């Protein structure tokens, strides 16, 4: 399986802040759109176009990064939350039919993860579209949706249940990294369904339920994975859920993730004929009314009402033997190459999933281009200059190097062959992009800092790792043939560039420190 780094950073819709506008009419308050505070105006317009609504039809809320931290820091490391909020949601409470969810550009969580977790928060019936103008992990989507639901209904969800739902999303997502999205969702959803349905309170009984559900679905779990699920379900069991309130949602998720396509939708049809008919007639089904053209091509999607979307758009690969045989016979593609790509912008969570062999070439091409869409204009200027430096210093492009260094006499200090030079450029660029997108809030000083700027200290640590200057970190493969002196030289030249970029120099600080020490010594001599 391929683990796509989704380190940190960009979450989808964690928590919402009401603007200081007048309370809308009841008709408007029944639909709420949330927009990430760090989206550009153009991106916000793109999301409104995708949701196929305008500001006169919905109440609009803004989500800030601080909101995300307030609601997720108990379950998610701060360094993974990042410093920017870019994701969005469209929420419409309904009267029956369970929880229906559609996602777009969320590459870690799926519609089924959101639906079953949202049921834990106390939501009974609701339509939800969670999306972003570019790919993000989507782990923070749940809290934003909860808050939008509360705003739309004017009712507060139980705080304990909301926390349990957030924890459930994180536990399911982490498990998905190890066993796959469908299997993780199946085990969590079906175990929870049985615990609530039979009102199971005993820890040993809950343990047996989890083990049996995993075995029935051919999911191999270790003791640590099982215990995490059991611990969560023990807490859920104490909250006195009514199975009738969650039945439609949990059973629909079960059908979706089990792959029983013949029965998918049967529950909704049996229990929600009137409401569905009404929604369809007045064209008010927000899941089917989205404008896919707004997000462009290659959008990963999922929908509780159309499970095939996950396979069609590559969010979850179809692993059935028959389908695999058909794919191989028609395309005769080789086995996956295991390309290591970054598919989102500093978002939370890691994705473990098999890569569709028919998409290997496209994915490799996408990996060559780093996604800088989440950067501000100032950050993009810094990053572009760093790209020029890398092209000049590592790949021998003298013009690019002189431009980056603003020095006509600048030249590459160490010669690298074209392949290794290009690989090193990409690695340094990735490291710097991560610093820019992650931000400085998560940085923890360890006493080895040599710069005033936190970002520059973060860059310095990343470069020491890349060039193998930390004793416990091996140098990048493209530098393996170089001597220790050459690697040290490359590091020195690289940090000279970044010092110039940030207007700092360790030589200045060392001189100031020395002068301070001399003054202190003189003072001590005088006192004596």
C-alpha positions as CSV (number, residue, x, y, z in Angstrom):
1,X,0.0,0.0,0.0
2,X,1.0,3.6,-0.6
3,X,1.1,6.1,2.2
4,X,0.5,9.6,0.8
5,X,1.8,12.2,3.2
6,X,-0.8,14.4,4.3
7,X,1.2,15.7,7.3
8,X,-0.2,18.2,8.7
9,X,-1.6,20.8,8.0
10,X,-4.6,21.7,6.2
11,X,-7.9,20.3,7.9
12,X,-11.3,20.5,6.3
13,X,-13.8,22.6,8.3
14,X,-13.2,22.1,11.9
15,X,-15.3,24.7,13.8
16,X,-17.4,27.7,12.9
17,X,-17.7,31.2,14.1
18,X,-21.0,33.1,13.7
19,X,-20.6,36.4,12.0
20,X,-22.1,39.5,13.5
21,X,-25.0,39.6,11.0
22,X,-28.7,39.6,11.8
23,X,-30.3,36.2,12.4
24,X,-31.8,35.1,9.0
25,X,-35.3,34.0,8.4
26,X,-36.3,30.4,9.3
27,X,-36.2,29.4,5.6
28,X,-32.6,30.7,5.2
29,X,-31.5,29.3,8.5
30,X,-32.3,25.7,7.4
31,X,-29.3,25.7,5.1
32,X,-25.8,26.8,6.2
33,X,-22.5,27.1,4.2
34,X,-19.2,27.2,5.9
35,X,-16.1,28.7,4.3
36,X,-12.5,28.4,5.4
37,X,-11.1,31.8,6.5
38,X,-7.9,31.3,4.6
39,X,-9.4,30.8,1.2
40,X,-9.0,33.6,-1.3
41,X,-12.2,35.4,-2.5
42,X,-11.9,33.6,-5.8
43,X,-11.7,30.2,-4.0
44,X,-14.7,31.1,-1.8
45,X,-16.7,31.9,-5.0
46,X,-15.6,28.6,-6.5
47,X,-17.0,26.8,-3.4
48,X,-20.3,28.7,-3.6
49,X,-20.5,27.7,-7.3
50,X,-19.8,24.1,-6.4
51,X,-22.5,24.1,-3.8
52,X,-24.8,25.8,-6.4
53,X,-26.1,28.4,-4.1
54,X,-25.7,32.2,-3.5
55,X,-25.5,34.2,-0.3
56,X,-29.2,35.0,-0.5
57,X,-30.1,31.3,-0.2
58,X,-28.0,30.2,2.8
59,X,-26.4,31.5,6.0
60,X,-22.6,31.7,5.6
61,X,-20.2,31.1,8.5
62,X,-16.5,31.4,8.6
63,X,-14.1,28.9,10.1
64,X,-10.7,30.0,11.5
65,X,-7.7,28.0,12.4
66,X,-8.1,28.9,16.0
67,X,-11.6,27.3,15.9
68,X,-10.0,24.1,14.6
69,X,-7.4,24.1,17.4
70,X,-10.0,24.7,20.0
71,X,-12.0,21.6,18.9
72,X,-9.3,19.2,17.7
73,X,-6.3,19.7,20.0
74,X,-7.6,17.1,22.5
75,X,-7.4,14.4,19.8
76,X,-4.9,15.6,17.2
77,X,-1.3,16.8,17.7
78,X,-1.1,20.6,17.2
79,X,1.7,20.2,14.7
80,X,-0.7,18.2,12.5
81,X,-3.5,20.8,12.6
82,X,-1.4,23.4,10.8
83,X,-2.0,27.2,10.6
84,X,-4.5,27.6,7.8
85,X,-8.2,26.7,7.3
86,X,-9.4,26.2,3.8
87,X,-12.3,23.7,3.8
88,X,-16.0,24.1,3.4
89,X,-19.3,22.5,4.1
90,X,-22.9,22.8,3.1
91,X,-25.5,21.5,5.6
92,X,-29.2,21.0,5.5
93,X,-31.1,19.4,8.3
94,X,-34.0,17.1,7.2
95,X,-36.9,15.4,9.0
96,X,-36.0,11.7,8.3
97,X,-33.9,9.4,6.1
98,X,-30.8,9.4,8.2
99,X,-27.5,11.2,7.5
100,X,-26.5,11.6,3.8
101,X,-23.1,12.9,2.9
102,X,-21.2,13.8,-0.2
103,X,-17.5,14.8,-0.3
104,X,-15.2,16.4,-2.9
105,X,-11.4,16.8,-2.7
106,X,-11.2,15.1,0.7
107,X,-8.6,12.4,0.3
108,X,-8.4,10.9,3.8
109,X,-12.0,10.8,5.1
110,X,-14.9,9.4,3.2
111,X,-18.6,10.2,3.2
112,X,-19.2,7.0,5.2
113,X,-16.7,8.0,7.9
114,X,-18.4,11.4,8.3
115,X,-21.9,9.9,8.3
116,X,-21.3,7.3,11.0
117,X,-19.3,9.7,13.2
118,X,-21.9,12.4,12.8
119,X,-24.5,10.0,14.1
120,X,-22.5,9.7,17.3
121,X,-22.7,13.4,17.8
122,X,-26.4,13.2,18.1
123,X,-27.5,14.2,14.6
124,X,-30.3,12.1,13.3
125,X,-31.3,13.3,9.8
126,X,-29.2,15.7,7.7
127,X,-27.8,16.3,4.2
128,X,-24.1,17.3,4.1
129,X,-21.7,18.3,1.3
130,X,-18.1,18.6,2.6
131,X,-15.5,19.9,0.1
132,X,-12.5,22.0,-0.7
133,X,-11.3,23.8,-3.8
134,X,-8.2,21.6,-3.8
135,X,-7.3,18.2,-2.1
136,X,-7.1,18.1,1.7
137,X,-7.3,15.3,4.2
138,X,-10.7,16.3,5.5
139,X,-10.2,15.0,9.1
140,X,-11.6,18.2,10.6
141,X,-14.8,18.2,8.6
142,X,-16.9,16.7,11.4
143,X,-16.7,19.5,13.8
144,X,-17.5,22.1,11.2
145,X,-20.5,20.1,10.1
146,X,-21.6,19.8,13.7
147,X,-21.5,23.5,14.3
148,X,-23.3,24.2,11.0
149,X,-26.0,21.8,12.0
150,X,-26.4,23.6,15.3
151,X,-26.7,26.9,13.6
152,X,-29.2,25.6,11.1
153,X,-31.4,24.0,13.7
154,X,-30.9,26.4,16.5
155,X,-30.2,23.5,18.8
156,X,-27.0,22.6,20.6
157,X,-25.8,19.0,20.3
158,X,-24.6,17.3,23.5
159,X,-21.0,18.3,24.1
160,X,-19.9,14.8,25.2
161,X,-21.4,13.2,22.1
162,X,-19.7,15.7,19.9
163,X,-16.3,14.9,21.5
164,X,-17.0,11.2,21.1
165,X,-17.8,11.8,17.4
166,X,-14.5,13.7,16.9
167,X,-12.6,10.9,18.6
168,X,-14.4,8.3,16.5
169,X,-13.3,10.1,13.3
170,X,-9.7,10.2,14.4
171,X,-9.7,6.6,15.5
172,X,-11.3,5.5,12.3
173,X,-9.0,7.6,10.2
174,X,-5.9,6.2,11.9
175,X,-7.1,2.7,11.5
176,X,-7.8,3.4,7.9
177,X,-4.1,4.2,7.4
178,X,-3.4,0.6,8.5
179,X,-6.2,-1.5,7.2
180,X,-7.9,0.7,4.5
181,X,-10.8,3.0,4.5
182,X,-13.7,0.6,3.9
183,X,-12.4,-2.0,6.4
184,X,-11.8,0.6,9.1
185,X,-15.2,2.1,8.6
186,X,-16.9,-1.3,8.5
187,X,-15.4,-2.5,11.8
188,X,-16.1,0.8,13.6
189,X,-19.6,1.3,12.2
190,X,-20.8,-2.3,12.6
191,X,-19.4,-2.7,16.1
192,X,-21.0,0.5,17.2
193,X,-24.3,-0.5,15.6
194,X,-24.4,-3.8,17.6
195,X,-23.4,-2.1,20.8
196,X,-26.2,0.5,20.5
197,X,-28.8,-1.9,19.2
198,X,-28.3,-4.5,22.0
199,X,-27.4,-1.9,24.7
200,X,-24.2,-3.6,25.5
201,X,-22.3,-2.1,28.5
202,X,-19.9,-4.8,29.5
203,X,-16.3,-4.2,28.3
204,X,-15.6,-7.9,27.6
205,X,-18.8,-8.2,25.5
206,X,-17.8,-5.1,23.6
207,X,-14.4,-6.6,23.0
208,X,-15.9,-9.8,21.6
209,X,-18.2,-7.8,19.3
210,X,-15.2,-5.9,17.8
211,X,-13.3,-9.2,17.3
212,X,-16.2,-10.9,15.8
213,X,-17.1,-8.0,13.4
214,X,-13.4,-7.9,12.3
215,X,-13.3,-11.7,11.7
216,X,-16.7,-11.7,9.8
217,X,-15.3,-9.0,7.5
218,X,-11.9,-10.5,7.1
219,X,-10.1,-7.6,8.7
220,X,-7.0,-8.4,10.6
221,X,-6.6,-6.2,13.7
222,X,-3.8,-6.3,16.4
223,X,-4.5,-6.0,20.1
224,X,-3.7,-2.3,20.2
225,X,-6.2,-1.5,17.4
226,X,-8.9,-3.6,19.0
227,X,-8.4,-1.9,22.4
228,X,-8.7,1.6,20.9
229,X,-12.0,0.7,19.3
230,X,-13.2,-1.0,22.5
231,X,-12.2,2.0,24.7
232,X,-14.2,4.3,22.4
233,X,-17.3,2.1,22.2
234,X,-17.3,1.8,26.0
235,X,-17.7,5.5,26.2
236,X,-20.4,5.5,23.5
237,X,-22.3,2.7,25.3
238,X,-22.7,5.1,28.3
239,X,-24.5,7.7,26.3
240,X,-27.9,5.9,26.0
241,X,-28.3,6.2,22.3
242,X,-31.7,5.2,20.8
243,X,-31.1,2.7,18.0
244,X,-34.1,4.0,16.0
245,X,-32.3,7.4,15.8
246,X,-29.2,6.0,14.2
247,X,-30.5,2.9,12.4
248,X,-31.0,4.4,8.9
249,X,-27.5,5.9,8.9
250,X,-25.5,3.0,10.3
251,X,-27.3,0.4,8.2
252,X,-26.7,2.4,5.1
253,X,-23.0,2.8,5.9
254,X,-22.9,-1.0,6.5
255,X,-24.3,-1.6,3.0
256,X,-21.9,0.9,1.4
257,X,-18.7,-0.4,3.0
258,X,-19.6,-4.1,2.7
259,X,-19.8,-3.8,-1.1
260,X,-23.3,-5.2,-1.2
261,X,-24.3,-3.0,-4.2
262,X,-27.5,-4.9,-4.9
263,X,-29.0,-3.8,-1.6
264,X,-27.5,-0.3,-1.4
265,X,-30.2,2.3,-1.0
266,X,-32.9,-0.3,0.0
267,X,-33.1,1.1,3.6
268,X,-33.4,4.7,2.4
269,X,-36.1,3.6,-0.1
270,X,-38.1,1.7,2.5
271,X,-37.9,4.2,5.3
272,X,-37.8,7.6,3.5
273,X,-40.0,7.4,0.5
274,X,-42.1,10.4,1.4
275,X,-39.2,12.7,2.2
276,X,-37.0,11.6,-0.7
277,X,-39.9,12.1,-3.0
278,X,-40.5,15.6,-1.7
279,X,-36.8,16.5,-1.9
280,X,-36.5,15.3,-5.4
281,X,-39.6,17.1,-6.7
282,X,-38.6,20.5,-5.3
283,X,-35.0,20.0,-6.4
284,X,-33.8,20.6,-2.9
285,X,-31.5,17.6,-2.5
286,X,-28.2,19.4,-1.9
287,X,-26.1,16.2,-2.6
288,X,-27.3,15.9,-6.2
289,X,-27.4,19.7,-6.9
290,X,-23.7,20.3,-6.8
291,X,-21.9,21.8,-9.8
292,X,-18.9,19.5,-10.4
293,X,-17.6,21.7,-13.1
294,X,-16.6,24.3,-10.6
295,X,-13.8,22.2,-9.2
296,X,-12.3,21.2,-12.5
297,X,-11.1,17.7,-13.3
298,X,-9.5,14.9,-11.3
299,X,-11.7,15.5,-8.2
300,X,-11.9,12.6,-5.7
301,X,-15.4,12.2,-4.5
302,X,-17.6,10.0,-2.3
303,X,-21.3,9.8,-1.5
304,X,-23.4,7.7,0.8
305,X,-26.1,7.7,-1.9
306,X,-23.7,6.7,-4.7
307,X,-21.0,4.4,-3.3
308,X,-19.4,3.8,-6.7
309,X,-18.1,7.4,-6.7
310,X,-15.3,6.4,-4.4
311,X,-14.0,3.8,-6.9
312,X,-14.7,5.9,-10.0
313,X,-12.8,8.9,-8.8
314,X,-10.0,7.0,-7.1
315,X,-10.7,7.7,-3.4
316,X,-11.0,4.0,-2.7
317,X,-9.7,1.4,-5.2
318,X,-12.0,-1.5,-6.3
319,X,-10.2,-4.5,-5.0
320,X,-12.7,-7.2,-6.2
321,X,-11.0,-10.0,-8.0
322,X,-13.4,-9.8,-11.0
323,X,-12.8,-6.1,-11.4
324,X,-9.0,-6.5,-11.1
325,X,-9.0,-9.3,-13.7
326,X,-11.0,-7.1,-16.1
327,X,-8.7,-4.1,-15.6
328,X,-5.6,-6.2,-16.2
329,X,-6.9,-7.9,-19.3
330,X,-8.0,-4.6,-20.8
331,X,-5.1,-2.4,-19.9
332,X,-2.3,-4.9,-19.3
333,X,-0.8,-2.3,-16.9
334,X,2.2,-3.4,-14.8
335,X,2.0,-3.5,-11.0
336,X,1.9,-0.2,-9.1
337,X,5.2,1.6,-9.0
338,X,4.7,2.9,-5.5
339,X,5.4,6.5,-6.4
340,X,5.5,8.7,-3.3
341,X,3.3,11.7,-3.9
342,X,2.0,14.5,-1.8
343,X,-1.7,14.9,-2.7
344,X,-2.7,17.8,-0.4
345,X,-1.7,21.0,1.2
346,X,-0.4,20.5,4.7
347,X,-3.4,18.6,5.8
348,X,-4.0,16.4,8.7
349,X,-3.7,12.6,8.5
350,X,-2.0,10.0,6.4
351,X,-3.6,8.0,3.6
352,X,-2.8,4.3,3.2
353,X,-4.4,3.0,0.1
354,X,-3.4,1.0,-3.0
355,X,-2.9,3.1,-6.1
356,X,-4.9,2.3,-9.2
357,X,-2.4,0.9,-11.7
358,X,-4.2,2.7,-14.5
359,X,-3.4,6.0,-12.8
360,X,0.3,5.4,-12.0
361,X,1.6,7.6,-14.9
362,X,-0.7,10.5,-14.0
363,X,0.1,10.3,-10.4
364,X,3.9,10.3,-11.1
365,X,3.4,13.5,-13.2
366,X,1.4,15.1,-10.5
367,X,4.1,14.3,-8.0
368,X,6.6,16.3,-10.0
369,X,4.6,19.5,-9.5
370,X,4.3,20.7,-5.9
371,X,0.9,22.1,-4.9
372,X,1.5,25.7,-3.8
373,X,-2.2,26.8,-4.0
374,X,-2.5,27.2,-0.2
375,X,0.4,29.7,0.0
376,X,-0.2,33.4,0.4
377,X,1.2,35.8,-2.3
378,X,4.2,36.6,0.0
379,X,4.9,33.0,0.7
380,X,4.7,32.1,-2.9
381,X,7.3,34.8,-3.7
382,X,9.7,33.2,-1.2
383,X,9.0,29.7,-2.5
384,X,9.6,30.8,-6.1
385,X,12.9,32.3,-5.2
386,X,13.9,29.1,-3.4
387,X,13.0,27.1,-6.5
388,X,15.4,29.3,-8.5
389,X,18.1,28.7,-5.9
390,X,17.6,24.9,-6.1
391,X,17.7,24.9,-9.8
392,X,20.9,26.9,-9.8
393,X,22.8,25.4,-6.9
394,X,21.9,21.7,-7.4
395,X,21.2,21.5,-11.1
396,X,23.8,24.0,-12.4
397,X,21.5,26.7,-13.8
398,X,23.8,29.7,-13.4
399,X,21.2,32.2,-14.4
400,X,18.7,30.9,-11.9
401,X,21.3,30.9,-9.2
402,X,22.3,34.5,-9.8
403,X,18.7,35.6,-9.8
404,X,18.0,33.8,-6.5
405,X,21.2,35.1,-4.8
406,X,20.9,38.6,-6.4
407,X,24.6,38.2,-7.1
408,X,26.1,38.0,-10.7
409,X,29.2,36.2,-9.3
410,X,27.3,33.3,-7.7
411,X,28.1,29.8,-8.9
412,X,27.3,26.2,-8.0
413,X,29.7,25.0,-5.3
414,X,29.4,21.3,-5.9
415,X,28.7,19.5,-9.2
416,X,25.8,16.9,-9.2
417,X,24.6,14.9,-12.1
418,X,21.3,16.0,-13.6
419,X,19.2,13.2,-12.0
420,X,20.5,13.6,-8.5
421,X,20.5,17.4,-8.8
422,X,16.8,17.4,-9.8
423,X,16.0,14.9,-7.0
424,X,17.7,17.1,-4.4
425,X,16.0,20.2,-5.7
426,X,12.6,18.5,-5.2
427,X,13.5,17.3,-1.7
428,X,14.6,20.8,-0.6
429,X,11.6,22.4,-2.2
430,X,9.2,20.0,-0.5
431,X,10.9,20.6,2.9
432,X,10.6,24.4,2.5
433,X,7.0,24.1,1.3
434,X,6.1,22.1,4.4
435,X,7.6,24.9,6.6
436,X,5.6,27.5,4.8
437,X,2.3,25.6,4.9
438,X,2.7,24.1,8.4
439,X,3.5,27.5,10.0
440,X,5.4,28.1,13.2
441,X,2.8,27.6,15.9
442,X,3.7,23.9,16.2
443,X,7.5,24.5,16.5
444,X,9.0,23.5,19.8
445,X,12.4,25.0,20.6
446,X,15.1,22.6,21.8
447,X,17.9,25.0,22.6
448,X,19.9,24.4,19.4
449,X,18.4,27.4,17.6
450,X,20.8,29.8,15.9
451,X,18.4,32.2,14.2
452,X,15.9,34.8,15.4
453,X,13.3,33.7,12.9
454,X,11.4,30.5,13.8
455,X,10.8,29.7,10.2
456,X,14.5,29.9,9.5
457,X,15.3,27.6,12.4
458,X,12.7,25.1,11.0
459,X,14.4,25.3,7.6
460,X,17.8,24.8,9.2
461,X,16.8,21.6,11.0
462,X,15.2,20.3,7.8
463,X,18.3,21.0,5.8
464,X,20.6,19.3,8.3
465,X,18.4,16.2,7.9
466,X,18.5,16.3,4.1
467,X,22.3,16.8,4.0
468,X,22.9,14.2,6.7
469,X,24.4,16.5,9.3
470,X,22.4,15.1,12.2
471,X,24.0,12.0,13.7
472,X,20.8,10.0,13.8
473,X,19.6,10.9,10.3
474,X,21.1,9.5,7.1
475,X,21.7,11.8,4.2
476,X,19.3,11.8,1.2
477,X,20.1,9.0,-1.3
478,X,21.0,11.5,-4.0
479,X,23.9,12.7,-1.8
480,X,25.2,9.2,-0.9
481,X,28.1,9.4,-3.4
482,X,29.3,12.8,-2.0
483,X,32.0,13.3,0.6
484,X,31.3,14.7,4.0
485,X,33.0,17.9,2.9
486,X,30.8,18.3,-0.2
487,X,27.6,17.7,1.8
488,X,28.7,20.2,4.4
489,X,29.5,22.7,1.6
490,X,26.0,22.2,0.0
491,X,24.4,22.7,3.4
492,X,26.4,25.9,4.0
493,X,25.5,27.3,0.6
494,X,21.9,26.4,1.1
495,X,21.7,28.1,4.4
496,X,23.5,31.2,3.1
497,X,20.6,31.5,0.6
498,X,17.9,31.1,3.2
499,X,19.7,33.6,5.5
500,X,19.7,36.1,2.6
501,X,16.1,35.3,2.0
502,X,15.1,36.1,5.6
503,X,17.7,38.8,6.1
504,X,19.5,37.1,8.9
505,X,23.0,35.8,9.5
506,X,24.5,33.7,12.3
507,X,27.8,35.6,12.0
508,X,25.9,38.7,13.2
509,X,24.5,36.9,16.2
510,X,27.8,35.3,17.1
511,X,29.5,38.7,17.1
512,X,26.9,40.2,19.3
513,X,27.1,37.3,21.7
514,X,30.8,37.6,21.9
515,X,30.6,41.3,22.6
516,X,27.9,40.6,25.3
517,X,30.2,38.0,27.0
518,X,33.2,40.4,26.9
519,X,31.1,43.1,28.5
520,X,29.9,40.7,31.2
521,X,33.4,39.6,32.0
522,X,34.6,43.2,32.2
523,X,31.8,43.9,34.6
524,X,32.7,41.0,36.8
525,X,36.4,42.1,36.9
526,X,35.4,45.6,37.9
527,X,33.2,44.2,40.7
528,X,36.0,42.1,42.0
